[in-house]
Structures are given as structure tokens and as C-alpha cells.
């Protein structure tokens, strides 16, 4: 069976195992637990547009998770079926940002591509933050760049919608009049690795990339 689970879907399934674990640890009512199990199964299956019988069979045991150990075993079982982020090269990254001189991109070999939905780093040479994600429709890599200013406090991240240490990411967008530019910004996680782990859907990421790349 080929990989069919995106990183954000894997994170969502993981969040459901945590809900089940917490439920079994705090709830004694059998009817409530049955409802909790049914809801977890329903939510996990609905996270996918289409599932084959084999894929569904792989995911259904999520409802049987009762504790942390069982959750870990289940997640290890489905981890091999997580689709890795599209592989990239330094030359390919430079093509995404042709106007940036001496850009130093991270190496794909140093990243667990099955644990990310986007790549982000700060380039010391230009002192800018770069973000690369896959286009929603073409699945090709798409890049945006901008300034990033930490605010030294927690807030809601635009991408993962979690309460984390955030900063303001600001990008220059072409204006409606030729030769003019406008700035658009959003608060996003300082730690992109944590943000990738918190992503439960790609909707906000795709919207962010679209708005800041026009």
C-alpha cells in the first residue's frame, strides 16, 4: 500500500488518540466512552476525501486506543504511510527566489520530510525569512519571503492556529498600480518545526501562501 496520509492528517489523527487517551483516563461512563470512540473514528475517516478499503482498515484501530502506549503503537503502525514533503535541491530553491543573491537553503537530507507540511528558515545573509510549501492545485513548490520580527510573547499562529511564541511575518506584495507595492503580514510561529507538528489542516497554510504571494 502506497503512502496516503499527509503530515497534517497524521497530526490530526495523533490529536484524536490524545483525546481518546485523556477520555479513558478521566471518564468512567461507558456510554460516554463509546460515543468518544465513535466520534474519533468518524473524524479520522472524514479527514480524507477518499479511502480504499485497505486504507480504512489501517485507520479504524484508532477507536481502540485507550492509553499512551497503545497510541504510540498505533501511530507507529500508520507512520510508514505518511507522504513525505516533496524533495528539493538547493538549485531548485534558488529558482523559487531568483532575485535573492547568495541564498543558503537548508538541505533536504537534514529534514524529516514526513514530518513537515512546509519548510521555513531565516537567511543570515539577507536577514529574511523564507517559506516553501506545495501549491494546492499543482503540488509544485511555491516560495514566499519576508521580514520576521519576534514579539517575545505567545499568540495564535495564523498557520497552525495554536497558542505559541509568535512573530510578525511581513511580505511585500505588488500593488494594483504598476511599480507599487503594499505590505501584508501575519503572526506565525517562531519555531517552524513546532508549527509543522501543530498543523491539523492545510487550509490556513494554503490561504497564507496565496495571500502573500500575489
Z-matrix of the N, CA and C atoms (Angstrom, degrees):
N
C 1 1.459
C 2 1.531 1 109.74
N 3 1.325 2 115.51 1 131.91
C 4 1.452 3 120.66 2 -178.91
C 5 1.532 4 110.85 3 -78.21
N 6 1.342 5 114.69 4 159.84
C 7 1.459 6 120.51 5 176.88
C 8 1.529 7 109.68 6 -62.75
N 9 1.335 8 116.74 7 137.56
C 10 1.469 9 120.25 8 -177.26
C 11 1.528 10 112.61 9 -142.08
N 12 1.321 11 117.13 10 -0.13
C 13 1.464 12 121.72 11 -176.83
C 14 1.532 13 109.79 12 -103.88
N 15 1.327 14 117.36 13 122.56
C 16 1.461 15 120.12 14 174.43
C 17 1.532 16 109.43 15 -76.23
N 18 1.329 17 115.83 16 161.72
C 19 1.457 18 119.86 17 179.30
C 20 1.524 19 112.01 18 -58.32
N 21 1.330 20 117.49 19 -42.79
C 22 1.472 21 119.72 20 -179.41
C 23 1.528 22 111.17 21 -65.47
N 24 1.332 23 116.72 22 -34.29
C 25 1.470 24 120.20 23 177.32
C 26 1.523 25 110.98 24 -69.36
N 27 1.327 26 116.18 25 -37.99
C 28 1.465 27 120.74 26 176.45
C 29 1.534 28 109.32 27 -62.18
N 30 1.335 29 116.30 28 -43.78
C 31 1.468 30 120.38 29 178.18
C 32 1.524 31 111.20 30 -61.84
N 33 1.335 32 116.24 31 -38.79
C 34 1.465 33 120.57 32 179.25
C 35 1.533 34 110.55 33 -65.30
N 36 1.329 35 115.99 34 -43.40
C 37 1.469 36 120.00 35 177.61
C 38 1.522 37 109.94 36 -62.27
N 39 1.317 38 116.41 37 -41.11
C 40 1.466 39 121.01 38 177.99
C 41 1.525 40 110.42 39 -60.68
N 42 1.321 41 117.07 40 -40.41
C 43 1.468 42 120.57 41 179.28
C 44 1.525 43 111.04 42 -64.36
N 45 1.328 44 116.97 43 -33.49
C 46 1.464 45 120.65 44 178.02
C 47 1.531 46 111.44 45 -70.40
N 48 1.327 47 117.29 46 -35.83
C 49 1.478 48 119.56 47 176.25
C 50 1.523 49 110.11 48 -66.00
N 51 1.330 50 117.08 49 -34.32
C 52 1.469 51 120.35 50 178.17
C 53 1.525 52 110.82 51 -67.85
N 54 1.339 53 116.21 52 -38.78
C 55 1.464 54 120.55 53 177.40
C 56 1.536 55 110.35 54 -63.66
N 57 1.334 56 115.72 55 -42.29
C 58 1.466 57 120.12 56 178.99
C 59 1.531 58 111.38 57 -65.53
N 60 1.311 59 115.67 58 -42.37
C 61 1.473 60 120.34 59 178.83
C 62 1.523 61 110.79 60 -61.58
N 63 1.323 62 115.72 61 -45.47
C 64 1.470 63 119.72 62 178.90
C 65 1.528 64 110.99 63 -64.67
N 66 1.338 65 115.78 64 -38.86
C 67 1.459 66 120.26 65 179.74
C 68 1.518 67 112.37 66 -62.53
N 69 1.329 68 115.95 67 -46.53
C 70 1.467 69 119.74 68 -179.29
C 71 1.528 70 111.45 69 -67.99
N 72 1.328 71 115.53 70 -23.89
C 73 1.465 72 118.73 71 -179.77
C 74 1.513 73 113.80 72 -84.55
N 75 1.329 74 117.49 73 -16.35
C 76 1.470 75 120.23 74 -175.06
C 77 1.525 76 114.83 75 -123.97
N 78 1.347 77 116.92 76 -18.08
C 79 1.473 78 120.17 77 -175.70
C 80 1.531 79 110.36 78 -107.18
N 81 1.326 80 116.33 79 133.87
C 82 1.475 81 120.98 80 178.72
C 83 1.529 82 112.33 81 -106.07
N 84 1.301 83 117.19 82 -14.80
C 85 1.459 84 121.63 83 -177.29
C 86 1.526 85 110.10 84 -75.73
N 87 1.330 86 117.06 85 119.98
C 88 1.462 87 121.69 86 -176.47
C 89 1.527 88 112.53 87 -65.13
N 90 1.337 89 116.39 88 -35.47
C 91 1.469 90 119.59 89 179.72
C 92 1.533 91 111.08 90 -66.08
N 93 1.323 92 115.70 91 -39.39
C 94 1.468 93 120.60 92 178.68
C 95 1.527 94 110.08 93 -65.06
N 96 1.323 95 116.30 94 -40.86
C 97 1.463 96 120.43 95 -179.97
C 98 1.530 97 111.34 96 -67.14
N 99 1.322 98 116.16 97 -38.39
C 100 1.474 99 119.58 98 177.00
C 101 1.529 100 110.79 99 -63.01
N 102 1.329 101 115.48 100 -41.06
C 103 1.459 102 120.16 101 178.32
C 104 1.526 103 111.02 102 -65.92
N 105 1.331 104 115.81 103 -38.06
C 106 1.458 105 121.59 104 179.01
C 107 1.529 106 110.72 105 -64.18
N 108 1.327 107 115.93 106 -42.39
C 109 1.466 108 121.31 107 178.68
C 110 1.525 109 111.27 108 -64.96
N 111 1.329 110 116.48 109 -44.20
C 112 1.465 111 120.96 110 -179.66
C 113 1.525 112 110.99 111 -64.11
N 114 1.312 113 116.12 112 -39.13
C 115 1.461 114 120.88 113 -179.23
C 116 1.528 115 111.05 114 -68.40
N 117 1.331 116 116.69 115 -40.46
C 118 1.470 117 120.78 116 179.03
C 119 1.524 118 110.28 117 -63.16
N 120 1.328 119 115.73 118 -44.24
C 121 1.468 120 120.19 119 179.06
C 122 1.525 121 110.75 120 -61.97
N 123 1.317 122 115.95 121 -44.69
C 124 1.461 123 120.77 122 -179.18
C 125 1.534 124 111.27 123 -62.57
N 126 1.328 125 116.53 124 -45.13
C 127 1.464 126 120.71 125 -177.98
C 128 1.528 127 111.66 126 -65.28
N 129 1.325 128 116.53 127 -40.88
C 130 1.470 129 120.24 128 -179.58
C 131 1.523 130 110.47 129 -64.72
N 132 1.321 131 117.10 130 -45.78
C 133 1.463 132 120.29 131 -179.20
C 134 1.528 133 111.24 132 -66.14
N 135 1.331 134 116.84 133 -35.23
C 136 1.463 135 121.33 134 -178.74
C 137 1.521 136 112.66 135 -76.93
N 138 1.324 137 116.54 136 -8.44
C 139 1.471 138 120.11 137 176.56
C 140 1.532 139 111.29 138 -73.18
N 141 1.342 140 115.45 139 -9.99
C 142 1.463 141 121.44 140 -179.14
C 143 1.520 142 110.00 141 -117.16
N 144 1.326 143 115.76 142 139.43
C 145 1.466 144 120.02 143 178.79
C 146 1.525 145 111.24 144 -68.69
N 147 1.333 146 115.34 145 -44.78
C 148 1.465 147 120.83 146 -178.75
C 149 1.527 148 109.03 147 -139.73
N 150 1.315 149 116.35 148 138.11
C 151 1.463 150 121.49 149 177.01
C 152 1.521 151 109.63 150 -133.98
N 153 1.321 152 115.73 151 138.04
C 154 1.457 153 119.41 152 173.34
C 155 1.521 154 107.96 153 -79.32
N 156 1.307 155 116.94 154 168.04
C 157 1.469 156 120.91 155 179.07
C 158 1.524 157 110.37 156 -61.12
N 159 1.323 158 116.44 157 -37.54
C 160 1.465 159 121.32 158 -179.57
C 161 1.528 160 111.13 159 -67.93
N 162 1.329 161 116.24 160 -41.23
C 163 1.459 162 120.84 161 179.29
C 164 1.518 163 111.00 162 -66.55
N 165 1.325 164 115.95 163 -41.63
C 166 1.457 165 120.70 164 178.85
C 167 1.528 166 110.62 165 -63.64
N 168 1.294 167 116.79 166 -39.52
C 169 1.466 168 121.73 167 179.11
C 170 1.523 169 111.01 168 -62.34
N 171 1.332 170 116.50 169 -35.21
C 172 1.463 171 121.33 170 179.12
C 173 1.531 172 110.82 171 -67.10
N 174 1.333 173 116.65 172 -35.48
C 175 1.460 174 121.54 173 -174.54
C 176 1.523 175 114.78 174 -87.87
N 177 1.313 176 117.88 175 -26.50
C 178 1.466 177 121.52 176 -174.71
C 179 1.538 178 115.26 177 -57.12
N 180 1.339 179 119.78 178 -34.03
C 181 1.466 180 119.27 179 179.32
C 182 1.522 181 114.52 180 -61.22
N 183 1.329 182 118.03 181 -7.23
C 184 1.468 183 119.51 182 177.13
C 185 1.523 184 110.52 183 -56.32
N 186 1.325 185 116.86 184 -34.17
C 187 1.462 186 120.84 185 -177.52
C 188 1.525 187 112.92 186 -67.54
N 189 1.325 188 117.23 187 -17.26
C 190 1.470 189 120.84 188 -177.39
C 191 1.526 190 112.53 189 -92.46
N 192 1.324 191 116.95 190 -0.43
C 193 1.473 192 120.46 191 -179.92
C 194 1.532 193 109.76 192 -68.79
N 195 1.328 194 115.50 193 127.12
C 196 1.459 195 120.66 194 -178.07
C 197 1.536 196 112.78 195 -120.46
N 198 1.328 197 116.39 196 -24.29
C 199 1.461 198 118.98 197 -177.35
C 200 1.537 199 110.44 198 -146.20
N 201 1.317 200 115.95 199 176.69
C 202 1.458 201 121.96 200 -175.47
C 203 1.528 202 111.79 201 -60.90
N 204 1.336 203 116.21 202 -40.76
C 205 1.469 204 120.44 203 -178.36
C 206 1.531 205 110.77 204 -63.63
N 207 1.326 206 116.81 205 -44.48
C 208 1.463 207 120.06 206 178.98
C 209 1.530 208 111.18 207 -66.07
N 210 1.318 209 115.76 208 -35.58
C 211 1.471 210 120.04 209 177.55
C 212 1.524 211 110.44 210 -62.45
N 213 1.322 212 116.55 211 -43.95
C 214 1.463 213 121.09 212 -179.41
C 215 1.524 214 111.53 213 -63.44
N 216 1.340 215 116.16 214 -40.91
C 217 1.464 216 120.54 215 179.18
C 218 1.527 217 110.20 216 -64.51
N 219 1.330 218 116.21 217 -44.68
C 220 1.465 219 120.38 218 -179.81
C 221 1.524 220 111.20 219 -62.92
N 222 1.330 221 116.65 220 -45.01
C 223 1.464 222 120.58 221 -178.81
C 224 1.529 223 111.51 222 -65.55
N 225 1.316 224 116.76 223 -35.06
C 226 1.464 225 120.48 224 175.98
C 227 1.527 226 110.65 225 -66.23
N 228 1.328 227 116.35 226 -32.28
C 229 1.463 228 121.44 227 -179.97
C 230 1.526 229 111.60 228 -67.68
N 231 1.337 230 116.36 229 -38.47
C 232 1.471 231 119.06 230 -177.00
C 233 1.528 232 113.29 231 -91.74
N 234 1.330 233 117.75 232 -14.49
C 235 1.475 234 121.42 233 -176.49
C 236 1.535 235 112.92 234 -56.02
N 237 1.333 236 120.03 235 -39.43
C 238 1.472 237 119.77 236 179.67
C 239 1.527 238 113.93 237 -62.62
N 240 1.318 239 117.02 238 -12.87
C 241 1.466 240 120.43 239 -177.29
C 242 1.535 241 112.17 240 -102.66
N 243 1.341 242 115.38 241 13.99
C 244 1.462 243 120.23 242 175.70
C 245 1.533 244 109.04 243 -82.72
N 246 1.327 245 115.61 244 129.76
C 247 1.468 246 121.30 245 -179.64
C 248 1.533 247 109.06 246 -73.53
N 249 1.319 248 118.61 247 124.20
C 250 1.465 249 119.55 248 178.80
C 251 1.523 250 112.11 249 -71.47
N 252 1.315 251 115.84 250 149.88
C 253 1.461 252 120.94 251 173.45
C 254 1.524 253 108.29 252 -59.37
N 255 1.312 254 115.99 253 145.59
C 256 1.460 255 120.91 254 -176.45
C 257 1.522 256 111.22 255 -56.66
N 258 1.324 257 116.41 256 128.18
C 259 1.455 258 121.05 257 -178.42
C 260 1.523 259 110.71 258 -64.50
N 261 1.310 260 116.31 259 151.20
C 262 1.463 261 120.36 260 -176.59
C 263 1.525 262 110.06 261 -144.34
N 264 1.312 263 115.13 262 161.51
C 265 1.463 264 122.08 263 177.04
C 266 1.523 265 108.43 264 -121.64
N 267 1.313 266 116.01 265 163.94
C 268 1.465 267 120.24 266 178.21
C 269 1.528 268 110.47 267 -61.97
N 270 1.336 269 115.48 268 -39.63
C 271 1.467 270 119.78 269 178.98
C 272 1.532 271 110.67 270 -63.59
N 273 1.326 272 116.16 271 -40.24
C 274 1.456 273 120.66 272 179.36
C 275 1.516 274 111.79 273 -65.25
N 276 1.336 275 116.54 274 -39.10
C 277 1.463 276 121.12 275 178.94
C 278 1.533 277 110.05 276 -65.89
N 279 1.321 278 116.57 277 -40.70
C 280 1.468 279 120.20 278 -179.96
C 281 1.527 280 111.05 279 -62.83
N 282 1.322 281 117.56 280 -31.61
C 283 1.468 282 121.00 281 177.87
C 284 1.528 283 111.29 282 -67.94
N 285 1.340 284 116.16 283 -26.59
C 286 1.462 285 120.04 284 177.98
C 287 1.529 286 111.75 285 -74.17
N 288 1.337 287 115.38 286 -24.16
C 289 1.463 288 121.21 287 -179.43
C 290 1.532 289 109.40 288 -129.48
N 291 1.320 290 117.79 289 66.12
C 292 1.468 291 121.88 290 -172.69
C 293 1.527 292 114.83 291 -63.68
N 294 1.321 293 117.92 292 -23.19
C 295 1.465 294 120.62 293 -176.95
C 296 1.527 295 113.02 294 -87.68
N 297 1.333 296 116.54 295 -6.90
C 298 1.460 297 120.37 296 -178.74
C 299 1.527 298 109.63 297 -92.43
N 300 1.313 299 115.89 298 118.98
C 301 1.456 300 120.77 299 -178.89
C 302 1.531 301 110.94 300 -86.55
N 303 1.317 302 115.19 301 143.58
C 304 1.464 303 122.61 302 176.50
C 305 1.534 304 112.12 303 54.66
N 306 1.320 305 115.24 304 40.93
C 307 1.468 306 120.01 305 178.91
C 308 1.525 307 110.13 306 -72.50
N 309 1.319 308 116.34 307 129.94
C 310 1.462 309 121.54 308 177.51
C 311 1.523 310 108.59 309 -108.86
N 312 1.318 311 115.17 310 108.58
C 313 1.462 312 121.00 311 -178.26
C 314 1.525 313 110.46 312 -94.82
N 315 1.323 314 117.72 313 152.40
C 316 1.468 315 119.98 314 175.80
C 317 1.513 316 110.63 315 -67.58
N 318 1.315 317 116.17 316 154.04
C 319 1.456 318 120.70 317 178.93
C 320 1.524 319 110.48 318 -84.90
N 321 1.327 320 115.81 319 136.39
C 322 1.470 321 120.07 320 178.90
C 323 1.524 322 110.63 321 -62.63
N 324 1.337 323 116.77 322 -27.62
C 325 1.467 324 121.14 323 -179.04
C 326 1.529 325 111.99 324 -68.19
N 327 1.331 326 116.65 325 -20.19
C 328 1.467 327 120.30 326 -177.50
C 329 1.522 328 112.65 327 -93.75
N 330 1.340 329 116.75 328 3.41
C 331 1.460 330 121.34 329 -175.64
C 332 1.527 331 110.50 330 -122.06
N 333 1.322 332 116.37 331 137.46
C 334 1.459 333 120.70 332 172.43
C 335 1.523 334 107.06 333 -79.13
N 336 1.309 335 116.77 334 99.16
C 337 1.460 336 121.67 335 -173.39
C 338 1.525 337 113.41 336 -67.82
N 339 1.322 338 117.30 337 -14.46
C 340 1.471 339 120.01 338 177.63
C 341 1.531 340 111.90 339 -85.86
N 342 1.333 341 116.76 340 -2.31
C 343 1.467 342 120.38 341 -176.85
C 344 1.523 343 113.05 342 -113.78
N 345 1.329 344 116.89 343 11.91
C 346 1.462 345 118.97 344 -177.61
C 347 1.530 346 111.72 345 -132.25
N 348 1.340 347 114.04 346 152.56
C 349 1.462 348 120.92 347 172.45
C 350 1.522 349 110.49 348 -112.38
N 351 1.330 350 114.98 349 -14.33
C 352 1.466 351 120.78 350 175.10
C 353 1.520 352 109.11 351 -155.37
N 354 1.338 353 115.81 352 162.87
C 355 1.462 354 121.95 353 177.84
C 356 1.518 355 107.94 354 -114.33
N 357 1.323 356 117.09 355 140.39
C 358 1.453 357 120.23 356 178.08
C 359 1.527 358 110.00 357 -147.77
N 360 1.313 359 115.47 358 142.12
C 361 1.464 360 120.50 359 176.88
C 362 1.515 361 109.32 360 -157.91
N 363 1.336 362 115.75 361 160.94
C 364 1.459 363 121.34 362 175.53
C 365 1.521 364 108.19 363 -105.82
N 366 1.316 365 115.99 364 124.73
C 367 1.469 366 122.10 365 179.84
C 368 1.529 367 108.50 366 -87.38
N 369 1.323 368 116.83 367 118.43
C 370 1.464 369 121.58 368 -176.58
C 371 1.527 370 111.80 369 -65.95
N 372 1.330 371 115.84 370 -31.02
C 373 1.455 372 119.17 371 -178.99
C 374 1.516 373 112.92 372 -64.80
N 375 1.324 374 116.43 373 -46.54
C 376 1.472 375 121.11 374 -178.60
C 377 1.518 376 112.50 375 -98.38
N 378 1.363 377 115.64 376 -10.48
C 379 1.463 378 122.20 377 -177.84
C 380 1.535 379 111.62 378 57.50
N 381 1.329 380 114.74 379 36.90
C 382 1.456 381 120.26 380 178.50
C 383 1.523 382 110.55 381 -120.34
N 384 1.327 383 115.12 382 157.62
C 385 1.462 384 121.19 383 177.81
C 386 1.524 385 108.47 384 -99.91
N 387 1.323 386 115.44 385 133.20
C 388 1.462 387 121.40 386 -179.21
C 389 1.525 388 109.33 387 -115.47
N 390 1.317 389 115.38 388 140.31
C 391 1.469 390 121.49 389 179.19
C 392 1.519 391 108.58 390 -131.05
N 393 1.324 392 115.90 391 132.05
C 394 1.466 393 121.45 392 177.70
C 395 1.527 394 108.46 393 -125.77
N 396 1.323 395 116.15 394 130.11
C 397 1.464 396 122.09 395 176.14
C 398 1.522 397 108.49 396 -140.11
N 399 1.323 398 115.53 397 167.72
C 400 1.459 399 119.62 398 178.07
C 401 1.521 400 110.31 399 -87.51
N 402 1.326 401 115.94 400 136.84
C 403 1.450 402 121.08 401 178.46
C 404 1.527 403 109.93 402 -62.76
N 405 1.325 404 116.13 403 138.42
C 406 1.464 405 122.09 404 -176.22
C 407 1.524 406 112.21 405 -58.75
N 408 1.338 407 116.88 406 -37.40
C 409 1.462 408 120.44 407 -173.12
C 410 1.534 409 113.14 408 -98.36
N 411 1.333 410 116.73 409 -42.88
C 412 1.469 411 119.73 410 -175.42
C 413 1.528 412 112.86 411 -92.38
N 414 1.341 413 116.70 412 -19.03
C 415 1.467 414 123.29 413 -176.22
C 416 1.524 415 112.41 414 67.27
N 417 1.350 416 116.17 415 7.85
C 418 1.459 417 119.67 416 175.51
C 419 1.525 418 109.23 417 -79.63
N 420 1.342 419 116.44 418 155.54
C 421 1.453 420 119.98 419 179.64
C 422 1.525 421 110.76 420 -71.28
N 423 1.315 422 114.58 421 140.26
C 424 1.462 423 121.48 422 -177.97
C 425 1.525 424 107.83 423 -133.43
N 426 1.323 425 117.41 424 136.16
C 427 1.455 426 119.71 425 -176.04
C 428 1.516 427 113.82 426 -123.80
N 429 1.327 428 116.12 427 146.41
C 430 1.457 429 122.16 428 172.14
C 431 1.525 430 107.99 429 -133.37
N 432 1.313 431 115.95 430 154.50
C 433 1.463 432 120.99 431 178.60
C 434 1.513 433 110.03 432 -135.16
N 435 1.335 434 115.91 433 155.99
C 436 1.453 435 119.92 434 178.97
C 437 1.515 436 111.22 435 -175.46
N 438 1.312 437 115.97 436 -179.51
C 439 1.458 438 120.33 437 176.38
C 440 1.529 439 108.66 438 -86.27
N 441 1.331 440 115.25 439 154.88
C 442 1.459 441 119.93 440 178.78
C 443 1.518 442 109.16 441 -136.22
N 444 1.338 443 116.32 442 121.59
C 445 1.456 444 121.09 443 -179.58
C 446 1.522 445 110.05 444 -121.82
N 447 1.344 446 117.56 445 110.26
C 448 1.463 447 120.63 446 176.75
C 449 1.530 448 110.40 447 -61.44
N 450 1.317 449 117.54 448 147.44
C 451 1.467 450 120.64 449 179.17
C 452 1.522 451 111.41 450 -110.12
N 453 1.358 452 115.58 451 1.93
C 454 1.468 453 121.52 452 176.19
C 455 1.524 454 113.40 453 57.21
N 456 1.306 455 115.26 454 36.63
C 457 1.465 456 120.37 455 173.22
C 458 1.531 457 108.75 456 -159.42
N 459 1.321 458 114.62 457 164.14
C 460 1.455 459 118.83 458 -178.40
C 461 1.521 460 111.46 459 -85.01
N 462 1.316 461 114.48 460 152.58
C 463 1.451 462 120.94 461 177.73
C 464 1.517 463 109.12 462 -162.44
N 465 1.319 464 116.91 463 -178.26
C 466 1.454 465 121.68 464 179.58
C 467 1.525 466 109.52 465 -86.82
N 468 1.319 467 116.29 466 122.57
C 469 1.468 468 121.72 467 179.36
C 470 1.531 469 109.85 468 -75.84
N 471 1.325 470 115.68 469 135.23
C 472 1.466 471 121.24 470 178.94
C 473 1.523 472 111.82 471 -63.91
N 474 1.328 473 117.18 472 -31.95
C 475 1.464 474 121.26 473 -174.64
C 476 1.520 475 113.07 474 -82.55
N 477 1.333 476 117.17 475 -51.77
C 478 1.475 477 120.20 476 -174.64
C 479 1.528 478 113.12 477 -102.23
N 480 1.342 479 115.75 478 -11.60
C 481 1.466 480 121.72 479 178.45
C 482 1.528 481 112.20 480 62.05
N 483 1.318 482 115.80 481 26.82
C 484 1.463 483 120.50 482 176.42
C 485 1.526 484 109.93 483 -103.09
N 486 1.319 485 116.09 484 161.62
C 487 1.465 486 122.39 485 -179.83
C 488 1.522 487 107.99 486 -90.33
N 489 1.334 488 116.15 487 99.81
C 490 1.455 489 122.17 488 -174.63
C 491 1.529 490 110.61 489 -138.55
N 492 1.337 491 116.03 490 173.56
C 493 1.467 492 120.43 491 171.33
C 494 1.529 493 107.66 492 -66.29
N 495 1.324 494 116.53 493 121.81
C 496 1.455 495 120.29 494 -174.52
C 497 1.527 496 111.72 495 -123.00
N 498 1.325 497 115.33 496 170.49
C 499 1.456 498 122.62 497 174.79
C 500 1.510 499 108.32 498 -148.62
N 501 1.319 500 116.14 499 167.09
C 502 1.457 501 120.62 500 -179.22
C 503 1.531 502 110.48 501 -90.76
N 504 1.325 503 115.37 502 118.20
C 505 1.459 504 121.71 503 174.28
C 506 1.522 505 107.27 504 -98.19
N 507 1.335 506 116.74 505 123.44
C 508 1.461 507 121.53 506 -177.46
C 509 1.517 508 110.52 507 -126.29
N 510 1.318 509 116.40 508 129.07
C 511 1.465 510 121.82 509 179.71
C 512 1.522 511 110.03 510 -121.40
N 513 1.333 512 115.48 511 150.31
C 514 1.463 513 121.03 512 175.73
C 515 1.521 514 109.31 513 -89.53
N 516 1.324 515 116.40 514 126.95
C 517 1.456 516 122.16 515 -178.84
C 518 1.531 517 109.13 516 -115.62
N 519 1.311 518 116.69 517 140.34
C 520 1.463 519 120.13 518 178.16
C 521 1.527 520 110.00 519 -60.66
N 522 1.341 521 115.81 520 134.53
C 523 1.452 522 120.99 521 179.79
C 524 1.514 523 112.25 522 -80.13
N 525 1.317 524 115.43 523 175.52
C 526 1.468 525 120.18 524 -179.87
C 527 1.530 526 111.38 525 -71.80
N 528 1.329 527 116.32 526 -25.10
C 529 1.466 528 121.18 527 176.47
C 530 1.518 529 108.57 528 -96.19
N 531 1.326 530 116.54 529 132.58
C 532 1.462 531 121.20 530 -176.91
C 533 1.533 532 111.22 531 -56.50
N 534 1.343 533 114.82 532 133.19
C 535 1.456 534 120.08 533 179.18
C 536 1.511 535 114.68 534 87.97
N 537 1.333 536 117.28 535 -2.63
C 538 1.463 537 120.61 536 178.97
C 539 1.528 538 110.56 537 -106.35
N 540 1.330 539 115.45 538 156.89
C 541 1.458 540 120.93 539 -179.41
C 542 1.523 541 110.04 540 -136.44
N 543 1.307 542 115.57 541 152.69
C 544 1.452 543 121.72 542 174.99
C 545 1.525 544 108.35 543 -130.50
N 546 1.310 545 116.58 544 155.39
C 547 1.458 546 120.70 545 -178.93
C 548 1.520 547 111.12 546 -105.28
N 549 1.318 548 114.06 547 136.12
C 550 1.455 549 120.43 548 175.78
C 551 1.523 550 108.61 549 -127.90
N 552 1.307 551 115.90 550 140.33
C 553 1.458 552 118.19 551 -178.16
C 554 1.518 553 113.30 552 -145.92
N 555 1.314 554 114.57 553 159.18
C 556 1.466 555 122.39 554 177.09
C 557 1.517 556 109.49 555 -148.63
N 558 1.331 557 115.54 556 154.65
C 559 1.461 558 120.15 557 174.43
C 560 1.527 559 108.86 558 -82.28
N 561 1.331 560 115.85 559 126.27
C 562 1.459 561 121.08 560 176.88
C 563 1.530 562 109.88 561 -132.88
N 564 1.310 563 117.05 562 164.76
C 565 1.463 564 122.26 563 -178.52
C 566 1.530 565 111.69 564 -59.24
N 567 1.326 566 115.90 565 139.75
C 568 1.462 567 120.24 566 171.58
C 569 1.525 568 109.72 567 -66.87
N 570 1.309 569 115.10 568 -41.48
C 571 1.464 570 121.71 569 -176.82
C 572 1.528 571 108.90 570 -95.19
N 573 1.323 572 116.90 571 103.13
C 574 1.464 573 120.37 572 -177.22
C 575 1.530 574 111.92 573 -69.02
N 576 1.335 575 117.50 574 -26.72
C 577 1.468 576 119.84 575 177.63
C 578 1.529 577 109.87 576 -65.95
N 579 1.329 578 115.97 577 -45.57
C 580 1.467 579 120.12 578 177.89
C 581 1.519 580 110.12 579 -63.64
N 582 1.334 581 116.31 580 -39.38
C 583 1.456 582 121.19 581 179.59
C 584 1.529 583 110.48 582 -61.19
N 585 1.322 584 116.72 583 -43.54
C 586 1.461 585 120.99 584 178.69
C 587 1.522 586 111.64 585 -61.74
N 588 1.329 587 116.46 586 -34.96
C 589 1.459 588 120.31 587 179.07
C 590 1.532 589 111.54 588 -73.97
N 591 1.330 590 116.05 589 -25.22
C 592 1.463 591 120.58 590 -178.58
C 593 1.526 592 113.43 591 -87.64
N 594 1.319 593 117.50 592 -15.11
C 595 1.466 594 121.23 593 -177.67
C 596 1.533 595 110.79 594 -65.30
N 597 1.328 596 116.76 595 120.00
C 598 1.458 597 121.40 596 178.50
C 599 1.525 598 111.43 597 -108.94
N 600 1.327 599 116.32 598 -6.80
C 601 1.458 600 122.90 599 177.73
C 602 1.526 601 107.71 600 -156.37
N 603 1.328 602 117.38 601 156.46
C 604 1.459 603 121.51 602 179.43
C 605 1.526 604 112.14 603 -96.05
N 606 1.314 605 118.09 604 -1.55
C 607 1.463 606 121.43 605 -174.70
C 608 1.527 607 112.55 606 -56.17
N 609 1.331 608 116.95 607 -50.05
C 610 1.463 609 120.12 608 -176.95
C 611 1.531 610 111.32 609 -70.01
N 612 1.320 611 117.25 610 -35.67
C 613 1.464 612 120.77 611 177.83
C 614 1.523 613 110.68 612 -63.32
N 615 1.330 614 117.30 613 -46.36
C 616 1.463 615 121.01 614 179.96
C 617 1.525 616 110.99 615 -64.28
N 618 1.318 617 117.05 616 -39.56
C 619 1.458 618 121.21 617 179.20
C 620 1.533 619 110.23 618 -65.22
N 621 1.323 620 116.60 619 -42.13
C 622 1.465 621 122.79 620 178.83
C 623 1.526 622 110.43 621 -61.69
N 624 1.323 623 117.02 622 -47.93
C 625 1.456 624 120.86 623 -179.18
C 626 1.530 625 110.79 624 -63.59
N 627 1.317 626 117.63 625 -37.30
C 628 1.461 627 121.45 626 -179.77
C 629 1.524 628 111.49 627 -68.08
N 630 1.311 629 116.49 628 -46.58
C 631 1.474 630 120.59 629 -176.71
C 632 1.526 631 112.30 630 -67.51
N 633 1.331 632 117.57 631 -34.21
C 634 1.452 633 120.29 632 -175.56
C 635 1.525 634 113.95 633 -96.72
N 636 1.316 635 117.19 634 9.34
C 637 1.464 636 119.60 635 178.22
C 638 1.526 637 112.28 636 -119.96
N 639 1.321 638 117.24 637 4.59
C 640 1.470 639 120.27 638 -179.55
C 641 1.523 640 110.50 639 -74.58
